[in-house]
């Protein structure tokens, strides 16, 4: 007897739920970064690649990509 591996619908629902969680997490991170900027603790600018460069007052620099954050200095 063949074993069931779940339906395509179950897989789609899991993928959608994971995507929703990732989007919510990204929104929370961007809100927190926005607060740093609003409080004068950081500056951010769009750069030529379409990403966002974040500069903290302590000199640290990050590039905020679509799905990642990279420290560059």
Secondary structure as a PSIPRED ss2 file (coil, helix, strand):
# PSIPRED VFORMAT (PSIPRED V4.0)

   1 X C   1.000  0.000  0.000
   2 X C   1.000  0.000  0.000
   3 X C   1.000  0.000  0.000
   4 X C   1.000  0.000  0.000
   5 X C   1.000  0.000  0.000
   6 X C   1.000  0.000  0.000
   7 X C   1.000  0.000  0.000
   8 X H   0.000  1.000  0.000
   9 X H   0.000  1.000  0.000
  10 X H   0.000  1.000  0.000
  11 X H   0.000  1.000  0.000
  12 X H   0.000  1.000  0.000
  13 X H   0.000  1.000  0.000
  14 X H   0.000  1.000  0.000
  15 X H   0.000  1.000  0.000
  16 X H   0.000  1.000  0.000
  17 X H   0.000  1.000  0.000
  18 X H   0.000  1.000  0.000
  19 X H   0.000  1.000  0.000
  20 X H   0.000  1.000  0.000
  21 X H   0.000  1.000  0.000
  22 X H   0.000  1.000  0.000
  23 X H   0.000  1.000  0.000
  24 X H   0.000  1.000  0.000
  25 X H   0.000  1.000  0.000
  26 X H   0.000  1.000  0.000
  27 X H   0.000  1.000  0.000
  28 X H   0.000  1.000  0.000
  29 X H   0.000  1.000  0.000
  30 X H   0.000  1.000  0.000
  31 X H   0.000  1.000  0.000
  32 X H   0.000  1.000  0.000
  33 X H   0.000  1.000  0.000
  34 X H   0.000  1.000  0.000
  35 X H   0.000  1.000  0.000
  36 X H   0.000  1.000  0.000
  37 X H   0.000  1.000  0.000
  38 X H   0.000  1.000  0.000
  39 X C   1.000  0.000  0.000
  40 X C   1.000  0.000  0.000
  41 X C   1.000  0.000  0.000
  42 X E   0.000  0.000  1.000
  43 X E   0.000  0.000  1.000
  44 X E   0.000  0.000  1.000
  45 X E   0.000  0.000  1.000
  46 X E   0.000  0.000  1.000
  47 X C   1.000  0.000  0.000
  48 X C   1.000  0.000  0.000
  49 X C   1.000  0.000  0.000
  50 X C   1.000  0.000  0.000
  51 X C   1.000  0.000  0.000
  52 X E   0.000  0.000  1.000
  53 X E   0.000  0.000  1.000
  54 X E   0.000  0.000  1.000
  55 X E   0.000  0.000  1.000
  56 X E   0.000  0.000  1.000
  57 X C   1.000  0.000  0.000
  58 X C   1.000  0.000  0.000
  59 X C   1.000  0.000  0.000
  60 X C   1.000  0.000  0.000
  61 X E   0.000  0.000  1.000
  62 X E   0.000  0.000  1.000
  63 X E   0.000  0.000  1.000
  64 X E   0.000  0.000  1.000
  65 X C   1.000  0.000  0.000
  66 X C   1.000  0.000  0.000
  67 X C   1.000  0.000  0.000
  68 X C   1.000  0.000  0.000
  69 X E   0.000  0.000  1.000
  70 X E   0.000  0.000  1.000
  71 X E   0.000  0.000  1.000
  72 X C   1.000  0.000  0.000
  73 X C   1.000  0.000  0.000
